[in-house]
């Protein structure tokens, strides 16, 4: 473009991008057709006269998030930026992003189901705003009640001030009769009845090791050998999945007090929060299971997940 054309093009670009005028309005003002205006705007972009930059929250890698979402057919994917030097830093980095997402998507009419994991505990510490929704625990307790899924429900409810349904019972019982007896207790029965009404669930992704699984540390050597023989790759709310994303039934499934695969699969929005190189296989298995609809993870994990993404995926935008 010559100098006069540059001046005119810049003025047209200002009218379009800054003033919000339509191409037809600009054409009438400058005595041009709207098609000519469109060609001038295209020329502005091609020549570099106009540059469009998209600035998103620096805590999120928007491009990587979208690539990951499309690769696995997710409703949402949020990739946290930053250099996380240890697991605690990673958990809190993911927790901050997940806390903001939870505040964004949960409404007063939702029933929010919560799993358990250290990343979810970190998320709860960063939640500052939740509507007064109903919050229900989705699995029994592992370890100390003061640092468990019960405490997680308590933390979230202290922000939302809505009804809460904790479960004061262990995750795995000694036998099915004990599970049935506990399931008849009024408070536990009330929580379990809500599992079929959960509309948003937030879960951690467990891997098959002592530190990455709710269940693994509670099992005997025989129980752990069973998981190995079944090629278990991931765990969501004490539900086991193989590397192909298929649910796996074990000898202790019948005595586990947790939401079932059928119930979790029926939840409209299941948000998984997980990261770290040691969790890549587990996260992939949980994503291709079809249960998880949204994921919060870190950049390194997202890149690894893209390398092993399914050849075909649906875009659920």
Secondary structure, DSSP 4 states (H G I P E B T S, - for coil): --HHHHHHHHHHHIIIIIS---HHHHHHHHT--HHHHHHHHHHHHHHTSS-------TTB-HHHHHHHHHHHT-SEEEEE-S---SHHHHHHHHHHHHHHHHHHH--TT-EEEE---HHHHHHHHH-----S-EEEE-B-B-S-GGGSHHHHHHHHHHHH-S-EE---SBSB-SSHHHHHHHHTSHHHHHHHHHGGG-SEEEEE-B-SSTTT-TTGGGS-HHHHHHHHHTTEEEEETTEEEETTS-EE--TTGGGB-B--HHHHHT-SEEEEE--SGGGHHHHHHHHHTT---EEEEEHHHHHHHHHT--SS-----
